[in-house]
Amino acid sequence: MSGHLTVPLVEAWKPAAFGAQALEFTRQAGELRTAVDGQHRAVDGSRDTFRRETGNAMRARYDEVHQKALIIADALERGRDAATSAESSVGSAQRFLVTKKTEAIGKGLEVRDDGTCVISETTKQRLYSSVAASVGDNNAATIADKYAVGIAALQVEANTHTIAVKSALNGAADADTGAKKAIEAAFANLPTPDSFGNATTSATVTPQPPKGGTPQENRAWWDSLTTAQRDEIASNSPGSIGNLDGLPADVRDTANRAMIPIERARLEADEATLTAVVAAAATTRDSVALSDAQTSLDRTRQKLADLSVVETAVNADSKPPRMLMALDMQSGRQGRAAVSVGNPDTADHIAVTTPGLGSNLESTLLGGGDPKNPKGGMLGEAEQLIATSTRQLEGVDGRSGEEIAAIAWFGYDPPQGGLGSLSDLEADMSNVGFQGRAQEGAQPLASFFTGLDVANETSDPHITALGHSYGSLTTSLALQEQSGVVDDAVFYGSPGLGRNVPDLPNIPHFAPNGGFITELGVNDAVTSAEDLGLRPGHVYEMTERDDPVADLDGFGRSPHQMDWVTHLSTDPITVDGQHYSGASGHSEYGRTDGATNNLHRSGYNLAAIVAGLPENATDPRTVR
């Protein structure tokens, strides 16, 4: 069985290293034999000059060392033979696995790390479009039935490829185990170090992270390690700890930064493989295989672009400094990451912003240089948010020293289309009508919230969840996990917080604005702050002028229609000589007004809630 071996790990193997090691073993064996033979001749020639018991004892002792040295030289030569064989067997197993993965990708499947093959989203969308075109878009029941039949057939093929890929993965594990055993056998029964007069220490096994652990369990494991064990984990397997919720922020940051060159190398290898698949599909004129392979190649290139943006973002000279709290370039259709401006472990107030439709790392994390938004991108907005919150705190006696951290959380795949670079790759807009993407992000976001609370060094940090657009739905679903660590939530430009009517298979659902059931609130999955694990009066919403998304009522009623939610004005306001302008549309809530170099009023409101000063947003007359 493959055990903990994964497809990316096997792809990252470098079998040529065994060949290089075989040459090194050969060199070491040769040098050792030359050295001990020379010393043996010198010692043996001392009989005429170094006599009696002392000389005889010296020569007897050297004979023992000489024999042990020859045993080591023999072992090095056996190791050479084992390493040479390993280069062949491991390389063959790696190539076979890559072939099986390539075949699966060519059939429109995605290959997960454990070898499981799943139907790609593109293939599902293509099937739905084909079925809808054949029976008519308005015949929902027939579409659903035919779609289910088609998915079942595709699942059979996915299962077949899963068997093939996992078999290849098991074969790689066998080759790995065989190489390990052969090399270990080559060096078995060697003279012990203490037989040469040296001391030795027994090795200890470093405990591994808990599988699927909660943030609390993750932290308990980390705290149980010695400093040496922590250093070993961080050095040898940074990918195992960078995304572990509950661990200290500086540990996650260091580990995730270490993964950037590793992930780049893996993605570049995937790019080369997929380029070959695309070329092969083009020669066979298999349009479906070509389309699927091209989509996978485009996604890989998108992740490379996302990774470059993340690297630029975290290496930027920023005050407060930026920390890479999460990095995942393997899951999903685009890169995933979480970047904090400021240290959440020492912060008194932590804001976590979840973006929505059209957001992705490449175009959203640092922004696209929009002249209307001089401090562009979510990280620029985070810096402005912190500055504005800090300014508000400085106006309150005894609170000027409170620290703030603001996090841009891209831990899921927001629907794309029309607002981001991925819209050029494939049609993804329809997914904004489903809760599926938000449901995928809910559990990891809830765990992330809890991890912040576990890792924070204060007694009880004030955590605010900020959800924009489709990200408000993701945030709502995460809060419904009832982690209980979030103190306030602000939803803005929200199409709804969750609906009771379930998604039909690949059939988008938007309740008509003003529809009878929607207006009654019967379709609302969230009817109180308690449903979100929050206290009454700690849920807020904002709706800018001319924001079409906030009137969609796509997932129950939009929160601006809910009387239990505190509604914040977005009208212009001047506070202490600082003007915060009004804004319009769907995208301006957290952005900076180029004319004033301040946040809009909506951003001022966000800063007030984040700072734990809700009265500044709800009743601006109380502001100095």
Wavefront OBJ file of the C-alpha trace (Angstrom):
o trace
v 0.000 0.000 0.000
v 1.097 3.566 -0.689
v 0.704 4.628 2.963
v 1.434 8.335 3.235
v 2.872 8.514 -0.280
v 1.014 10.931 -2.579
v 0.993 11.583 -6.299
v 2.759 14.993 -5.962
v 5.453 13.412 -3.785
v 6.178 10.731 -6.392
v 6.162 13.309 -9.182
v 8.727 15.303 -7.217
v 11.074 12.314 -6.912
v 14.502 12.710 -8.470
v 15.669 9.152 -9.309
v 18.911 10.533 -10.729
v 19.887 11.314 -7.136
v 20.317 7.570 -6.587
v 22.775 7.482 -9.472
v 24.660 10.406 -8.005
v 24.733 8.663 -4.640
v 26.046 5.475 -6.262
v 28.969 7.459 -7.659
v 29.558 8.955 -4.209
v 29.575 5.510 -2.595
v 32.109 4.382 -5.210
v 34.345 7.356 -4.457
v 34.157 6.838 -0.712
v 34.900 3.111 -0.977
v 37.909 3.756 -3.212
v 39.335 6.454 -0.971
v 38.806 4.332 2.135
v 40.551 1.304 0.622
v 43.477 3.428 -0.558
v 43.851 5.040 2.870
v 43.667 1.869 4.967
v 45.928 -0.082 2.610
v 48.571 2.633 2.909
v 48.241 2.714 6.673
v 48.359 -1.087 6.827
v 51.646 -1.167 4.973
v 53.088 1.498 7.268
v 51.997 -0.312 10.425
v 53.214 -3.662 9.154
v 56.597 -2.111 8.334
v 57.015 -0.945 11.926
v 58.006 -4.353 13.211
v 61.708 -3.596 13.037
v 61.416 -0.191 14.740
v 58.500 -0.620 17.134
v 58.989 -3.881 18.981
v 58.038 -5.738 22.117
v 54.639 -5.730 23.793
v 53.769 -2.098 23.070
v 54.455 -2.490 19.348
v 52.620 -5.772 19.171
v 49.620 -4.284 20.969
v 49.542 -1.344 18.553
v 49.672 -3.645 15.536
v 46.981 -5.924 16.965
v 44.730 -2.939 17.603
v 45.289 -1.622 14.087
v 44.480 -5.030 12.579
v 41.056 -4.766 14.235
v 40.527 -1.267 12.820
v 41.778 -2.414 9.414
v 39.286 -5.274 9.260
v 36.429 -2.995 10.288
v 37.431 -0.440 7.656
v 37.369 -3.134 4.969
v 33.878 -4.164 6.119
v 32.758 -0.540 5.667
v 34.356 -0.375 2.206
v 32.487 -3.555 1.218
v 29.247 -2.000 2.484
v 29.829 1.131 0.435
v 30.210 -0.989 -2.682
v 27.019 -2.902 -1.878
v 25.328 0.465 -1.335
v 26.562 1.548 -4.760
v 24.898 -1.485 -6.356
v 21.651 -0.916 -4.400
v 21.522 2.776 -5.343
v 22.126 1.981 -9.003
v 19.259 -0.513 -8.942
v 17.046 2.007 -7.098
v 17.614 4.632 -9.783
v 16.165 2.214 -12.318
v 13.236 0.849 -10.266
v 12.153 4.141 -8.726
v 12.464 5.979 -12.027
v 10.369 3.345 -13.787
v 7.667 3.532 -11.089
v 7.588 7.316 -11.288
v 7.227 7.314 -15.070
v 4.427 4.739 -14.883
v 2.486 6.836 -12.357
v 2.893 9.988 -14.457
v 1.585 8.057 -17.465
v -1.512 6.901 -15.580
v -2.158 10.393 -14.261
v -1.779 11.819 -17.756
v -4.285 9.288 -19.113
v -6.803 10.251 -16.434
v -6.399 13.967 -17.133
v -6.878 13.265 -20.815
v -10.301 11.818 -19.982
v -11.451 14.972 -18.258
v -10.680 13.818 -14.725
v -8.842 15.510 -11.892
v -6.331 13.414 -9.969
v -6.197 14.040 -6.243
v -3.109 13.611 -4.122
v -4.111 10.120 -2.943
v -4.693 8.926 -6.514
v -8.466 9.255 -6.472
v -9.790 10.409 -9.837
v -12.838 12.670 -9.822
v -14.928 14.179 -12.570
v -13.635 17.660 -13.279
v -15.907 20.639 -12.945
v -15.367 21.448 -16.616
v -16.543 17.974 -17.607
v -19.634 18.340 -15.404
v -20.469 21.706 -16.930
v -19.939 20.345 -20.439
v -22.271 17.427 -19.688
v -24.921 19.746 -18.291
v -24.715 22.044 -21.310
v -24.991 19.082 -23.648
v -28.007 17.661 -21.832
v -29.729 21.045 -21.601
v -29.179 21.658 -25.309
v -30.642 18.269 -26.214
v -33.846 18.474 -24.138
v -34.379 22.212 -23.719
v -33.380 24.489 -20.855
v -36.885 24.704 -19.387
v -37.316 20.965 -18.792
v -35.572 20.868 -15.423
v -36.704 17.388 -14.354
v -35.539 15.733 -17.569
v -32.262 17.629 -17.440
v -31.689 16.427 -13.898
v -32.461 12.790 -14.824
v -30.261 12.721 -17.919
v -27.517 14.568 -16.106
v -27.584 11.979 -13.320
v -27.281 9.139 -15.867
v -24.367 10.862 -17.560
v -22.615 11.516 -14.245
v -23.043 7.844 -13.314
v -21.338 6.763 -16.533
v -18.513 9.217 -16.005
v -18.129 8.004 -12.435
v -17.556 4.469 -13.684
v -14.697 5.745 -15.824
v -13.368 7.767 -12.915
v -13.397 4.654 -10.738
v -11.481 2.716 -13.394
v -8.791 5.373 -13.589
v -8.689 5.607 -9.798
v -7.798 1.911 -9.661
v -5.074 2.417 -12.266
v -3.545 5.491 -10.623
v -3.689 4.027 -7.118
v -2.158 0.809 -8.408
v 0.671 2.851 -9.921
v 0.988 4.738 -6.635
v 1.210 1.448 -4.754
v 3.834 0.306 -7.255
v 5.807 3.455 -6.537
v 5.511 2.754 -2.822
v 6.798 -0.793 -3.399
v 9.736 0.548 -5.405
v 10.454 3.084 -2.686
v 10.277 0.433 0.031
v 12.418 -1.957 -2.002
v 15.086 0.667 -2.577
v 15.074 1.577 1.106
v 15.404 -2.036 2.219
v 18.183 -2.764 -0.275
v 20.231 0.236 0.821
v 19.611 -0.543 4.490
v 20.660 -4.162 3.901
v 23.852 -2.993 2.235
v 24.847 -1.202 5.401
v 23.552 -3.772 7.900
v 25.855 -5.323 10.504
v 28.445 -2.555 10.285
v 30.903 -2.082 13.142
v 29.266 0.098 15.775
v 30.687 3.576 16.380
v 31.569 2.694 19.973
v 33.806 -0.123 18.711
v 36.022 2.644 17.341
v 35.983 4.349 20.726
v 33.101 6.697 19.823
v 29.839 7.250 21.700
v 26.453 7.033 20.104
v 22.958 8.241 20.997
v 19.680 6.493 20.374
v 17.419 8.046 17.768
v 13.919 9.205 18.656
v 10.973 9.407 16.289
v 9.364 12.830 15.991
v 5.560 12.623 16.428
v 3.646 13.667 13.325
v 0.717 16.126 13.202
v -2.704 14.696 14.103
v -4.571 13.597 10.996
v -7.619 15.804 10.521
v -6.974 17.398 13.895
v -8.932 20.301 15.306
v -7.088 23.579 15.921
v -6.944 22.660 19.605
v -5.478 19.222 18.838
v -2.991 20.728 16.402
v -1.771 23.172 19.022
v -1.531 20.474 21.703
v 0.643 18.403 19.349
v 2.904 21.363 18.563
v 3.282 22.281 22.224
v 4.279 18.683 23.015
v 7.326 18.803 20.715
v 10.836 19.678 21.777
v 12.636 22.566 20.095
v 14.714 20.080 18.104
v 11.606 18.232 16.945
v 9.931 21.466 15.866
v 13.039 22.445 13.916
v 13.114 19.014 12.264
v 9.466 19.247 11.160
v 9.883 22.816 9.903
v 13.024 21.905 7.973
v 12.041 18.515 6.536
v 8.282 18.839 5.956
v 7.093 22.457 6.059
v 4.053 21.525 3.997
v 2.722 19.466 6.895
v 2.406 22.456 9.246
v 1.897 25.590 7.146
v -1.873 25.142 6.936
v -2.438 23.693 10.411
v -4.966 25.912 12.174
v -4.021 26.572 15.782
v -0.258 26.759 15.249
v 1.608 30.026 15.907
v 1.427 32.523 13.054
v 5.199 32.847 12.739
v 5.540 29.063 12.404
v 2.913 28.945 9.653
v 4.436 31.946 7.896
v 7.938 30.430 7.838
v 6.667 27.026 6.701
v 4.481 28.441 3.922
v 7.259 30.685 2.628
v 9.494 27.605 2.464
v 6.833 25.881 0.331
v 6.799 28.578 -2.364
v 9.840 27.280 -4.339
v 8.720 23.679 -3.772
v 5.259 24.387 -5.143
v 6.676 26.342 -8.047
v 8.849 23.375 -9.050
v 5.867 21.019 -8.813
v 3.607 23.284 -10.867
v 6.280 23.761 -13.511
v 6.600 19.961 -13.756
v 2.802 19.705 -14.104
v 2.906 22.392 -16.781
v 5.441 20.388 -18.783
v 3.362 17.201 -18.438
v 0.120 18.912 -19.440
v 1.787 20.660 -22.369
v 2.699 17.207 -23.669
v -0.869 15.983 -23.074
v -2.284 18.936 -25.014
v 0.096 18.263 -27.891
v -0.831 14.569 -27.931
v -4.564 15.333 -27.838
v -4.165 17.776 -30.710
v -2.614 15.101 -32.897
v -5.476 12.662 -32.210
v -8.083 15.350 -32.966
v -9.965 14.377 -29.794
v -11.678 17.702 -29.143
v -12.994 16.727 -25.700
v -9.604 15.452 -24.479
v -7.927 18.515 -25.958
v -10.365 20.869 -24.235
v -9.974 19.135 -20.865
v -6.193 19.037 -21.099
v -6.047 22.684 -22.155
v -8.247 23.671 -19.207
v -5.984 21.763 -16.803
v -2.958 23.437 -18.355
v -4.567 26.860 -18.053
v -5.382 26.200 -14.411
v -1.816 25.138 -13.710
v -0.496 28.285 -15.339
v -3.029 30.314 -13.351
v -1.740 28.751 -10.130
v 1.813 29.632 -11.142
v 0.675 33.224 -11.627
v -1.183 33.119 -8.293
v 1.937 31.788 -6.560
v 4.057 34.597 -7.985
v 1.592 37.178 -6.688
v 1.620 35.587 -3.231
v 5.422 35.641 -3.182
v 5.462 39.302 -4.201
v 2.825 40.142 -1.605
v 4.528 38.543 1.383
v 7.976 39.842 0.438
v 6.760 43.436 0.092
v 7.987 46.064 2.528
v 4.835 46.535 4.546
v 3.906 48.104 7.858
v 2.596 46.163 9.647
v 4.515 43.193 8.154
v 2.686 40.531 6.191
v 2.431 36.887 7.207
v 1.551 33.922 4.982
v -0.994 32.077 7.117
v -1.995 29.493 4.505
v -0.822 28.302 1.093
v -2.503 25.650 -1.071
v -1.646 25.323 -4.742
v -2.998 21.777 -5.065
v -6.680 21.922 -4.132
v -9.286 23.588 -6.294
v -9.196 25.303 -9.633
v -7.089 28.283 -8.542
v -4.484 29.111 -5.941
v -5.525 29.406 -2.319
v -3.822 31.408 0.419
v -4.397 33.545 3.480
v -2.238 36.624 4.032
v -2.299 38.633 7.242
v -1.294 42.259 7.545
v -0.032 42.322 11.116
v 0.529 39.462 13.539
v -2.790 37.839 14.539
v -1.148 36.092 17.501
v -0.407 39.381 19.265
v -3.374 41.402 17.968
v -6.232 42.540 20.176
v -8.508 42.780 17.137
v -8.462 40.452 14.118
v -10.427 40.966 10.895
v -10.871 38.157 8.356
v -12.195 39.193 4.943
v -13.652 36.568 2.590
v -14.036 37.786 -1.010
v -16.671 36.790 -3.527
v -17.485 36.608 -7.227
v -14.550 37.129 -9.571
v -11.920 37.216 -6.823
v -8.632 35.360 -7.207
v -5.106 35.784 -5.949
v -3.636 37.115 -9.183
v -6.111 39.937 -9.728
v -7.437 40.634 -6.231
v -4.741 40.159 -3.587
v -2.637 43.108 -4.746
v -5.097 44.656 -7.183
v -4.687 45.495 -10.827
v -3.369 49.026 -10.508
v -6.769 50.726 -10.723
v -6.035 54.507 -10.662
v -9.309 55.035 -8.760
v -8.004 52.770 -6.009
v -4.442 53.905 -5.179
v -4.125 51.484 -2.270
v -5.475 48.648 -4.356
v -5.944 45.000 -3.693
v -7.161 43.342 -0.546
v -3.823 43.826 1.202
v -3.813 47.550 0.452
v -7.368 47.701 1.756
v -6.246 45.815 4.885
v -3.516 48.382 5.554
v -6.033 51.207 5.185
v -8.487 49.371 7.425
v -5.846 48.996 10.151
v -4.828 52.654 9.878
v -8.452 53.811 10.114
v -9.243 51.488 13.030
v -6.105 52.655 14.825
v -7.085 56.294 14.312
v -10.497 55.608 15.838
v -8.962 53.800 18.828
v -6.589 56.689 19.457
v -9.624 58.856 20.057
v -10.746 56.715 22.993
v -9.035 56.989 26.367
v -7.021 53.932 27.304
v -7.295 52.153 23.942
v -4.604 53.770 21.806
v -2.194 50.846 22.221
v -4.525 48.136 20.949
v -3.101 46.123 18.059
v -4.966 45.100 14.891
v -4.366 42.413 12.267
v -6.359 42.122 9.035
v -6.389 38.927 6.971
v -7.328 38.347 3.333
v -8.675 34.777 3.240
v -8.637 32.989 -0.120
v -9.228 29.496 1.264
v -11.852 28.500 -1.315
v -12.718 28.961 -4.996
v -15.041 31.942 -5.441
v -17.085 31.656 -8.650
v -15.289 33.359 -11.527
v -16.543 35.188 -14.560
v -16.393 38.710 -15.823
v -14.432 40.193 -12.919
v -11.174 38.245 -12.943
v -8.516 36.825 -15.219
v -9.940 33.309 -14.928
v -12.985 34.398 -16.934
v -10.787 34.027 -19.994
v -10.202 30.368 -19.220
v -13.650 28.888 -18.789
v -17.240 29.816 -18.051
v -17.656 29.697 -14.295
v -20.262 32.382 -13.795
v -23.099 29.878 -13.357
v -21.620 28.684 -10.048
v -22.558 31.991 -8.434
v -26.134 30.657 -8.458
v -25.220 27.665 -6.298
v -24.264 27.360 -2.647
v -21.734 24.623 -3.488
v -18.590 26.770 -3.586
v -19.593 28.506 -0.354
v -20.275 25.161 1.317
v -16.815 23.965 0.293
v -15.271 27.004 1.952
v -17.394 27.014 5.108
v -15.626 24.312 7.131
v -12.061 25.490 6.411
v -13.062 29.082 7.186
v -14.703 28.030 10.459
v -11.539 26.106 11.386
v -9.423 29.126 10.454
v -11.482 31.328 12.800
v -10.991 28.839 15.635
v -7.277 28.535 14.888
v -6.847 32.289 15.262
v -8.455 32.147 18.685
v -6.354 29.150 19.771
v -3.056 30.687 18.633
v -3.669 34.204 19.932
v -1.568 35.201 22.934
v -4.186 37.480 24.498
v -6.903 36.115 26.758
v -9.721 36.598 24.228
v -9.072 38.359 20.893
v -11.865 40.339 19.292
v -12.482 38.601 15.940
v -14.596 40.150 13.183
v -15.748 38.221 10.108
v -16.125 40.362 6.990
v -17.924 38.859 4.002
v -18.301 40.585 0.626
v -20.572 39.476 -2.204
v -20.622 35.659 -2.549
v -18.069 35.668 0.263
v -20.842 36.817 2.623
v -22.596 33.506 1.961
v -19.377 31.593 2.627
v -18.864 33.560 5.839
v -22.441 32.926 6.951
v -22.148 29.176 6.380
v -18.841 29.138 8.279
v -20.388 30.965 11.220
v -23.235 28.462 11.213
v -20.614 25.833 12.098
v -21.019 27.368 15.587
v -17.341 27.731 16.459
v -18.313 30.521 18.854
v -15.015 32.403 18.589
v -16.170 35.208 16.262
v -17.512 38.310 17.986
v -18.888 40.422 15.122
v -19.839 39.912 11.475
v -20.354 42.420 8.680
v -21.947 41.377 5.403
v -21.795 43.801 2.483
v -23.000 43.539 -1.090
v -24.609 40.285 0.022
v -26.920 38.139 -2.153
v -28.121 36.255 0.969
v -26.908 34.321 3.999
v -28.206 30.880 3.032
v -31.439 29.361 1.816
v -33.594 26.444 2.906
v -34.432 25.296 -0.625
v -31.544 23.009 -1.691
v -29.607 23.351 -4.926
v -30.899 21.256 -7.795
v -28.111 19.444 -9.677
v -26.376 22.077 -11.784
v -29.481 24.222 -12.016
v -28.775 27.736 -10.688
v -31.376 29.223 -8.365
v -32.120 32.847 -7.775
v -35.407 33.665 -6.121
v -37.109 36.494 -8.028
v -36.623 39.795 -6.244
v -39.837 40.493 -4.379
v -41.104 36.924 -4.780
v -43.791 35.928 -2.265
v -41.834 33.152 -0.490
v -38.661 35.205 -0.470
v -40.349 38.299 0.907
v -41.919 36.259 3.718
v -38.468 35.029 4.727
v -39.560 31.385 4.532
v -36.475 30.578 2.468
v -34.067 32.180 4.972
v -31.716 29.628 6.552
v -30.527 32.312 8.995
v -33.145 34.091 11.061
v -31.180 35.433 14.029
v -27.703 36.302 15.255
v -27.779 33.134 17.346
v -27.953 31.062 14.138
v -24.502 32.487 13.364
v -23.130 31.825 16.845
v -23.193 35.558 17.606
v -24.891 37.708 20.210
v -27.873 39.841 19.171
v -26.800 43.224 17.858
v -23.452 41.972 16.581
v -24.468 41.272 12.965
v -24.195 44.194 10.524
v -24.800 44.759 6.831
v -24.101 47.469 4.273
v -25.614 48.059 0.859
v -24.156 50.730 -1.414
v -26.190 52.636 -3.977
v -26.668 50.827 -7.281
v -25.376 47.493 -6.001
v -27.291 44.901 -8.061
v -25.964 41.891 -6.126
v -27.469 43.057 -2.834
v -30.946 42.819 -4.385
v -30.629 39.332 -5.851
v -32.173 37.472 -2.911
v -30.351 34.441 -4.291
v -29.762 32.661 -0.992
v -32.737 33.644 1.099
v -33.341 37.339 1.517
v -30.420 39.692 1.243
v -29.544 40.833 4.784
v -30.564 44.444 4.161
v -34.158 43.135 4.261
v -33.728 41.457 7.677
v -34.874 43.518 10.652
v -32.651 41.659 13.146
v -29.511 42.783 11.283
v -28.029 46.207 12.119
v -28.010 48.286 8.943
v -25.084 50.690 8.539
v -25.365 53.876 6.491
v -22.953 54.373 3.600
v -23.693 58.088 3.230
v -20.716 60.501 3.332
v -19.441 61.599 6.739
v -16.711 63.892 8.069
v -14.984 62.924 11.339
v -12.181 64.954 12.943
v -11.599 66.744 9.666
v -11.339 63.479 7.717
v -13.925 63.051 4.948
v -15.224 59.589 4.141
v -17.147 59.691 0.891
v -20.114 57.652 -0.211
v -19.662 55.056 -2.939
v -21.793 53.188 -5.410
v -21.814 49.812 -7.115
v -20.732 46.404 -5.914
v -16.946 46.637 -5.606
v -16.152 49.853 -3.714
v -17.017 48.938 -0.118
v -13.511 48.430 1.259
v -11.637 50.530 -1.248
v -9.860 53.860 -0.915
v -11.274 56.994 -2.522
v -8.545 58.404 -4.738
v -9.841 61.944 -4.225
v -9.548 61.879 -0.401
v -6.992 59.090 0.083
v -9.355 57.795 2.777
v -11.650 54.826 2.826
v -15.235 55.377 1.774
v -17.833 55.649 4.539
v -18.430 51.918 4.150
v -14.740 51.277 4.866
v -14.912 53.614 7.865
v -17.786 51.504 9.182
v -15.772 48.310 8.739
v -12.864 49.865 10.648
v -15.199 50.863 13.496
v -16.616 47.353 13.896
v -13.152 45.786 13.655
v -11.853 48.133 16.371
v -14.715 47.194 18.683
v -16.235 50.674 18.356
v -19.612 49.913 16.729
v -21.096 53.210 17.950
v -18.819 55.020 15.497
v -20.630 53.234 12.678
v -24.155 53.049 14.050
v -24.387 56.541 15.560
v -21.772 58.875 14.051
v -23.010 61.721 16.278
v -21.049 60.116 19.117
v -17.841 60.456 17.145
v -15.674 63.453 18.109
l 1 2 3 4 5 6 7 8 9 10 11 12 13 14 15 16 17 18 19 20 21 22 23 24 25 26 27 28 29 30 31 32 33 34 35 36 37 38 39 40 41 42 43 44 45 46 47 48 49 50 51 52 53 54 55 56 57 58 59 60 61 62 63 64 65 66 67 68 69 70 71 72 73 74 75 76 77 78 79 80 81 82 83 84 85 86 87 88 89 90 91 92 93 94 95 96 97 98 99 100 101 102 103 104 105 106 107 108 109 110 111 112 113 114 115 116 117 118 119 120 121 122 123 124 125 126 127 128 129 130 131 132 133 134 135 136 137 138 139 140 141 142 143 144 145 146 147 148 149 150 151 152 153 154 155 156 157 158 159 160 161 162 163 164 165 166 167 168 169 170 171 172 173 174 175 176 177 178 179 180 181 182 183 184 185 186 187 188 189 190 191 192 193 194 195 196 197 198 199 200 201 202 203 204 205 206 207 208 209 210 211 212 213 214 215 216 217 218 219 220 221 222 223 224 225 226 227 228 229 230 231 232 233 234 235 236 237 238 239 240 241 242 243 244 245 246 247 248 249 250 251 252 253 254 255 256 257 258 259 260 261 262 263 264 265 266 267 268 269 270 271 272 273 274 275 276 277 278 279 280 281 282 283 284 285 286 287 288 289 290 291 292 293 294 295 296 297 298 299 300 301 302 303 304 305 306 307 308 309 310 311 312 313 314 315 316 317 318 319 320 321 322 323 324 325 326 327 328 329 330 331 332 333 334 335 336 337 338 339 340 341 342 343 344 345 346 347 348 349 350 351 352 353 354 355 356 357 358 359 360 361 362 363 364 365 366 367 368 369 370 371 372 373 374 375 376 377 378 379 380 381 382 383 384 385 386 387 388 389 390 391 392 393 394 395 396 397 398 399 400 401 402 403 404 405 406 407 408 409 410 411 412 413 414 415 416 417 418 419 420 421 422 423 424 425 426 427 428 429 430 431 432 433 434 435 436 437 438 439 440 441 442 443 444 445 446 447 448 449 450 451 452 453 454 455 456 457 458 459 460 461 462 463 464 465 466 467 468 469 470 471 472 473 474 475 476 477 478 479 480 481 482 483 484 485 486 487 488 489 490 491 492 493 494 495 496 497 498 499 500 501 502 503 504 505 506 507 508 509 510 511 512 513 514 515 516 517 518 519 520 521 522 523 524 525 526 527 528 529 530 531 532 533 534 535 536 537 538 539 540 541 542 543 544 545 546 547 548 549 550 551 552 553 554 555 556 557 558 559 560 561 562 563 564 565 566 567 568 569 570 571 572 573 574 575 576 577 578 579 580 581 582 583 584 585 586 587 588 589 590 591 592 593 594 595 596 597 598 599 600 601 602 603 604 605 606 607 608 609 610 611 612 613 614 615 616 617 618 619 620 621 622 623 624
